[in-house]
Amino acid sequence: MLRFASLASGSGGNCLAAQSADTVVLVDCGLNLKDAERRLARAGLAPADVDAILVTHEHGDHAGCVFDFAAAHGVTVYLSFGTLRALKAEGKFHDGLKTQLVRGQEPFALGALEITPFTVPHDAAEPVQYVMSDGAARLGVLTDIGISTRHVERTLSGLDALVLECNYDRDMLWGGAYPKWLKERIGGPFGHLDNRESARLLGALDCSRLKHVIAAHLSQHNNKPELAAAALAGALNCENGWIGLANQDDGFGWRQI
């Protein structure tokens, strides 16, 4: 059995938990240490339960607390060479931490889980996202990507569950108060996906096994949950309410595959 939950999702910090049998992994940890511990407890987990943190990239809302949490609780950190180098350059690395380097499209075993990192276009040093499997079900996480690619779509086809970025509504972004350079970064090929592009990506996948789709990483300034849900529902020809929503304050509760 594979289950997953979000502790938080958004520009204020991201952290997702996945569990199979007694193996628990976090995908990113962009919260402060006390908040991460508090939210783990809310999900019924203790820091001692966590076996590893899978890091997608070095941006603070994803990696800001990774090394603090790992140092405090003896957790191994899995990340790409580029991400590790970037975090070291920022002075965030703690001596004595246990790290394992990952490479895109090279799966590895981690307890009861098989983890497959895959590369994505995003404005970071060597960003990856992850697919996790317990041998029976597959969960994909895609939260920071500027444009979809055939490689990404092949990797995410045939999943049982998908956590998918719906960062912004294009009209809200371009009509909003952000400076022009920031709008161009967010909307560019190494930025984030808007609702329509997320729906287009979803529609390009083999969705025949999908039991859960969660809209994630929604901008609090440039999106609305109902817009993201409607876009993804349109791609799947399902009711809007079937689409799950992750938010900054509560993430989302446990989903079981």
Secondary structure by P-SEA (a helix, b strand, c coil): cbbbbbccccccbbbbbbbcccbbbbccccccaaaaaaaaaaaccccccccbbbbccccccccccaaaaaaacbbbbbbcaaaaaaaaaacccccbbbbbbbcccbbbbcccbbbbbbbbbccccbbbbbbbbcccbbbbbbcccccccaaaaaaacccccccccccccaaaaaaccccaaaaaaaacccccccaaaaaaaaaaccccccccccccccccccccaaaaaaaaaaaaccccccbbbbccccccccccc
